[in-house]
Amino acid sequence: MQIGILGTGGMADALGAQWIRSGHEVLFGGRDLGRAKDLARRWDARFGSLREAADFGTGAVLVALPWDVATGVARQLPLGGRVLIDCTNPVGAGFRLLTAGGPSAAAQLAAAAGPDARVVKAFNLCHEDIWRLRPPVFDGRPLGVPLSGDDAEALAVVGELVRDVGCVPFAAGELEQGAGLLEATAALLIRLWVREGVDAQSIAPPRELAGR
């Protein structure tokens, strides 16, 4: 699969490396071509501009840009028909959800990318270091990755890429509601991990006990 990656930060690096190891072709696209080149050299991959990454990503395009610039970038790129993976989190100072009361970041991205773009919210609940693990397994269980989107084919593509990282995909609802829930969950988890020093896994009981 040809995967274009928009961005040259930690998420681009971690997920791009995993997909390259799985046999996919990856092109890292950056606003700073020097950073894109350095990242590509690290993994023996291609690099280019953001537009070149969008053109290259016939299989999928990972949006690994700061959430507040992603929509502006999306308006300028040829993303019609592309499977867009949105891993951004609109979390600001004080761990505040910056999209509260309005459309989710993923919904805003979908609107900016155009009616033919197929956005899937995924990979937003964990720090980049988790995605570097080979594979992300905890207490003998592969990490679950919730996916939110409206297009069945796009969800299947992203599900394949989740499995290539060594994780298990599962449905988290349609984009209008599911993405907002995932982004709010990320804000909560980041607050618990960073500010409170809490092991966030401790707040969710095992499934077999949850209904008792």
Phi, psi and chi 1 to 4 in degrees:
 res  aa     phi    psi   chi1   chi2   chi3   chi4
   1 MET       -  140.7 -175.1 -172.7  -55.8      -
   2 GLN   -92.3  121.3  -70.1 -169.3 -176.6      -
   3 ILE  -120.1  122.5  -56.7  170.2      -      -
   4 GLY   -96.1  136.0      -      -      -      -
   5 ILE  -117.1  122.4  -63.9 -175.7      -      -
   6 LEU   -93.7  105.9  -52.6 -178.8      -      -
   7 GLY   125.2  157.2      -      -      -      -
   8 THR  -131.3   19.9   56.1      -      -      -
   9 GLY   -87.5 -162.5      -      -      -      -
  10 GLY   -62.9  -40.9      -      -      -      -
  11 MET   -67.4  -40.3  -70.1  -67.1  -72.9      -
  12 ALA   -60.2  -44.3      -      -      -      -
  13 ASP   -64.1  -50.5 -178.6   27.9      -      -
  14 ALA   -65.4  -51.0      -      -      -      -
  15 LEU   -72.5  -38.5  -70.7  171.0      -      -
  16 GLY   -59.2  -43.5      -      -      -      -
  17 ALA   -61.9  -42.2      -      -      -      -
  18 GLN   -62.6  -42.4  -66.6  -83.5   30.1      -
  19 TRP   -71.1  -34.3  -68.3  -30.2      -      -
  20 ILE   -63.0  -43.1  -70.7  167.7      -      -
  21 ARG   -62.1  -28.3  -67.1 -172.5 -170.6  103.8
  22 SER   -83.7   -0.4  -64.5      -      -      -
  23 GLY   100.1    5.8      -      -      -      -
  24 HIS   -84.4  155.8  -61.8  -68.4      -      -
  25 GLU   -91.9  128.8  -63.8 -179.4   72.7      -
  26 VAL  -125.3  137.5  168.8      -      -      -
  27 LEU  -121.6  119.8 -171.1  151.1      -      -
  28 PHE   -86.1  122.3  -66.1   99.6      -      -
  29 GLY  -112.4  133.4      -      -      -      -
  30 GLY  -137.1  157.2      -      -      -      -
  31 ARG   -69.1  -29.0  -65.8  173.0  -71.8  176.6
  32 ASP  -107.4  106.6 -178.2  -31.0      -      -
  33 LEU   -64.7  -29.4  -77.7  179.9      -      -
  34 GLY   -63.1  -44.0      -      -      -      -
  35 ARG   -66.5  -40.0  -69.2 -170.5   61.6  178.8
  36 ALA   -62.5  -40.5      -      -      -      -
  37 LYS   -64.6  -43.7 -176.9  177.2 -178.3  179.0
  38 ASP   -62.2  -42.2  -70.8  -16.8      -      -
  39 LEU   -65.9  -42.6 -175.5   53.9      -      -
  40 ALA   -63.6  -39.4      -      -      -      -
  41 ARG   -62.3  -36.5  -81.7  179.9  172.0  174.1
  42 ARG   -59.7  -35.4 -173.9 -179.6  -52.5  161.7
  43 TRP  -115.2   13.3  -56.7  114.5      -      -
  44 ASP    54.9   50.3 -167.4   23.5      -      -
  45 ALA  -120.5 -177.0      -      -      -      -
  46 ARG   -92.8  164.2  -54.8 -177.8 -169.9 -174.5
  47 PHE  -145.7  164.5   75.3   95.6      -      -
  48 GLY   179.2 -163.7      -      -      -      -
  49 SER   -78.5  171.9   65.9      -      -      -
  50 LEU   -60.4  -40.1  -66.1  174.0      -      -
  51 ARG   -63.9  -40.7  178.6  171.6  -69.6  -87.6
  52 GLU   -64.8  -36.4  -72.8  171.1  -41.3      -
  53 ALA   -66.1  -40.8      -      -      -      -
  54 ALA   -63.8  -41.4      -      -      -      -
  55 ASP   -65.0  -38.6  -73.7  -23.0      -      -
  56 PHE   -71.0  -33.3 -177.3   81.2      -      -
  57 GLY   -76.9   63.7      -      -      -      -
  58 THR   -70.2  -24.7   54.3      -      -      -
  59 GLY   -86.0  -45.7      -      -      -      -
  60 ALA  -167.0  157.3      -      -      -      -
  61 VAL  -127.9  120.7  175.1      -      -      -
  62 LEU   -88.9  125.1  173.4   68.7      -      -
  63 VAL   -95.4   98.9 -179.0      -      -      -
  64 ALA  -117.9   45.8      -      -      -      -
  65 LEU  -104.4  162.1  -63.0  163.2      -      -
  66 PRO   -55.2  137.3  -25.3   34.7      -      -
  67 TRP   -59.9  -32.0   84.7  -88.0      -      -
  68 ASP   -78.6   -6.8   54.7  -16.1      -      -
  69 VAL  -112.0  -12.0  -55.7      -      -      -
  70 ALA   -62.2  -41.9      -      -      -      -
  71 THR   -67.5  -39.6   53.4      -      -      -
  72 GLY   -62.7  -40.9      -      -      -      -
  73 VAL   -65.2  -42.2  167.9      -      -      -
  74 ALA   -61.1  -34.3      -      -      -      -
  75 ARG   -65.0  -22.3  -67.9 -170.3 -173.1   97.5
  76 GLN   -99.0   -3.0  -58.2  171.1   27.7      -
  77 LEU  -112.8  154.2  -62.7 -179.9      -      -
  78 PRO   -81.4   86.9   29.7  -33.4      -      -
  79 LEU  -110.4    7.1  -64.0  171.7      -      -
  80 GLY   -58.9  128.4      -      -      -      -
  81 GLY    80.6   -8.9      -      -      -      -
  82 ARG   -75.9  147.2  -68.7  -68.2 -168.0 -105.0
  83 VAL   -83.7  113.2  174.6      -      -      -
  84 LEU  -104.1  122.4  -61.7 -176.2      -      -
  85 ILE   -98.7  115.3  -52.5  169.8      -      -
  86 ASP  -101.0  109.4  176.1   22.9      -      -
  87 CYS  -107.5   14.7   66.4      -      -      -
  88 THR   -78.4  159.2   68.1      -      -      -
  89 ASN  -134.2  120.0  -80.8  -44.9      -      -
  90 PRO   -83.9   68.2   31.6  -34.7      -      -
  91 VAL  -114.1  126.8  179.7      -      -      -
  92 GLY  -113.2 -159.6      -      -      -      -
  93 ALA   -56.9  141.2      -      -      -      -
  94 GLY    71.3   17.0      -      -      -      -
  95 PHE    60.0   34.3  -50.7   97.8      -      -
  96 ARG   -85.9  136.7 -177.0  167.6   58.0   93.6
  97 LEU   -77.0  112.2 -176.9   64.7      -      -
  98 LEU   -76.6  -12.2  -61.2  176.7      -      -
  99 THR  -102.9   10.1   54.1      -      -      -
 100 ALA   -56.5  132.1      -      -      -      -
 101 GLY    85.8   -1.7      -      -      -      -
 102 GLY  -137.7 -171.1      -      -      -      -
 103 PRO   -62.3  147.3  -19.1   31.0      -      -
 104 SER   -65.3  164.5   66.5      -      -      -
 105 ALA   -59.5  -39.7      -      -      -      -
 106 ALA   -65.1  -40.6      -      -      -      -
 107 ALA   -65.5  -38.6      -      -      -      -
 108 GLN   -65.0  -39.5  -67.1  179.1   39.1      -
 109 LEU   -63.3  -42.8  177.6   66.1      -      -
 110 ALA   -62.1  -41.5      -      -      -      -
 111 ALA   -65.6  -39.0      -      -      -      -
 112 ALA   -70.8  -35.1      -      -      -      -
 113 ALA   -77.2  -16.7      -      -      -      -
 114 GLY   106.9  163.1      -      -      -      -
 115 PRO   -65.0  -21.8   23.6  -33.5      -      -
 116 ASP   -92.1   -9.5  -63.6  -30.6      -      -
 117 ALA   -72.7  144.5      -      -      -      -
 118 ARG  -118.1   98.8  -61.7  175.4  -69.1  169.6
 119 VAL   -91.9  134.7  175.3      -      -      -
 120 VAL  -126.2  124.0  176.1      -      -      -
 121 LYS   -81.4  127.4 -169.6   78.4 -175.5 -172.6
 122 ALA  -164.5  160.5      -      -      -      -
 123 PHE    64.3   18.5  -62.0  108.2      -      -
 124 ASN   -97.0   -3.9   73.4  -54.4      -      -
 125 LEU   -94.7   -4.1  -65.0 -175.7      -      -
 126 CYS  -129.2  151.8  -64.8      -      -      -
 127 HIS   -65.1  153.6 -173.0  -90.1      -      -
 128 GLU   -53.8  -32.2   63.8 -167.2   61.4      -
 129 ASP   -64.3  -28.9  -72.1  -16.7      -      -
 130 ILE   -64.4  -38.4  -61.2  -58.9      -      -
 131 TRP   -75.6   -7.3  -54.2  121.1      -      -
 132 ARG   -85.8  -15.5  -60.8 -176.2 -162.1  -80.9
 133 LEU   -68.2  148.1  -60.8  176.7      -      -
 134 ARG  -129.9   87.8  -58.6  170.6   60.0 -173.1
 135 PRO   -98.0  174.5   34.6  -34.8      -      -
 136 PRO   -76.9   93.0  -14.6   30.6      -      -
 137 VAL  -124.4  133.9  172.9      -      -      -
 138 PHE  -132.1  126.7  -56.4   92.2      -      -
 139 ASP    52.4   37.3  -65.2  -31.6      -      -
 140 GLY    81.0    0.5      -      -      -      -
 141 ARG  -112.1  130.3  -64.3 -175.9  -58.5  169.7
 142 PRO   -62.8  146.3  -19.7   31.7      -      -
 143 LEU   -65.2  135.0 -177.2   68.4      -      -
 144 GLY   -88.3  139.8      -      -      -      -
 145 VAL  -123.5  109.1  179.2      -      -      -
 146 PRO   -72.8  139.9   23.5  -29.6      -      -
 147 LEU  -120.6  132.3  -49.6 -180.0      -      -
 148 SER  -123.2  125.6  172.7      -      -      -
 149 GLY  -174.3  171.4      -      -      -      -
 150 ASP  -109.7  -13.8  -59.6  -31.6      -      -
 151 ASP  -106.3  118.9 -175.8  -78.0      -      -
 152 ALA   -62.1  -40.5      -      -      -      -
 153 GLU   -66.0  -41.7 -177.5  179.4  -10.9      -
 154 ALA   -64.0  -40.7      -      -      -      -
 155 LEU   -62.9  -37.4  -72.3  165.5      -      -
 156 ALA   -66.4  -40.2      -      -      -      -
 157 VAL   -62.9  -47.5  167.9      -      -      -
 158 VAL   -68.3  -34.4 -179.7      -      -      -
 159 GLY   -59.8  -39.9      -      -      -      -
 160 GLU   -62.3  -42.3  175.5 -173.4  -17.9      -
 161 LEU   -69.3  -30.9  -66.5  175.0      -      -
 162 VAL   -64.5  -46.2  166.9      -      -      -
 163 ARG   -63.8  -32.5  -74.4 -174.3  -74.8  -90.7
 164 ASP   -66.4  -23.7  -73.8  -21.5      -      -
 165 VAL   -83.2  -10.4  174.9      -      -      -
 166 GLY    96.1   18.2      -      -      -      -
 167 CYS  -113.7  176.6  -60.0      -      -      -
 168 VAL  -116.6  120.0  178.4      -      -      -
 169 PRO   -81.2  148.0   30.3  -33.5      -      -
 170 PHE  -148.7  156.6   61.9   88.3      -      -
 171 ALA   -75.0  135.8      -      -      -      -
 172 ALA  -125.2   25.1      -      -      -      -
 173 GLY    92.6  174.9      -      -      -      -
 174 GLU   -71.2  162.7  -63.1  179.1  -10.1      -
 175 LEU   -62.2  -39.9 -161.4   68.1      -      -
 176 GLU   -56.8  -41.6 -178.6  177.2   -3.0      -
 177 GLN  -105.5  -44.1 -176.8  179.7   36.7      -
 178 GLY   -61.4  -41.6      -      -      -      -
 179 ALA   -63.5  -40.7      -      -      -      -
 180 GLY   -62.3  -39.1      -      -      -      -
 181 LEU   -65.9  -40.3  -68.2  173.8      -      -
 182 LEU   -65.5  -39.9  -71.1  177.4      -      -
 183 GLU   -68.3  -39.0  -68.6  166.6   10.4      -
 184 ALA   -66.5  -38.9      -      -      -      -
 185 THR   -62.1  -41.6  -60.3      -      -      -
 186 ALA   -60.7  -42.4      -      -      -      -
 187 ALA   -60.3  -42.1      -      -      -      -
 188 LEU   -65.2  -47.5  171.5   62.5      -      -
 189 LEU   -63.2  -42.1  -65.6  179.5      -      -
 190 ILE   -61.8  -41.6  -66.8  168.5      -      -
 191 ARG   -62.1  -45.1  178.4 -172.2  177.6  103.1
 192 LEU   -64.0  -45.2  -69.8  175.2      -      -
 193 TRP   -67.5  -47.8  -73.2  -35.3      -      -
 194 VAL   -85.4  -49.1  176.1      -      -      -
 195 ARG   -85.3  -43.5 -179.6  171.0  175.3  174.7
 196 GLU   -94.2  -16.6  -51.8  -61.6  -23.8      -
 197 GLY    66.7   31.8      -      -      -      -
 198 VAL   -98.0  141.5  171.6      -      -      -
 199 ASP   -75.6  105.4  177.2    3.9      -      -
 200 ALA   -62.2  -24.7      -      -      -      -
 201 GLN   -61.0  -25.1  -82.2 -168.3  -43.4      -
 202 SER   -71.6  -12.4   65.7      -      -      -
 203 ILE   -87.4   -8.8   67.7  174.6      -      -
 204 ALA  -118.6  116.4      -      -      -      -
 205 PRO   -73.1  161.2   28.5  -35.3      -      -
 206 PRO   -56.3  150.4  -23.0   33.4      -      -
 207 ARG   -58.4  -38.9 -178.0  177.0   64.1  176.6
 208 GLU   -66.9  -17.1   59.0  -90.6   20.6      -
 209 LEU  -103.3  -13.3  -60.5  177.2      -      -
 210 ALA   -64.4  -29.5      -      -      -      -
 211 GLY   -92.0    2.5      -      -      -      -
 212 ARG   -80.3      -  -67.6 -174.9  179.6  179.6
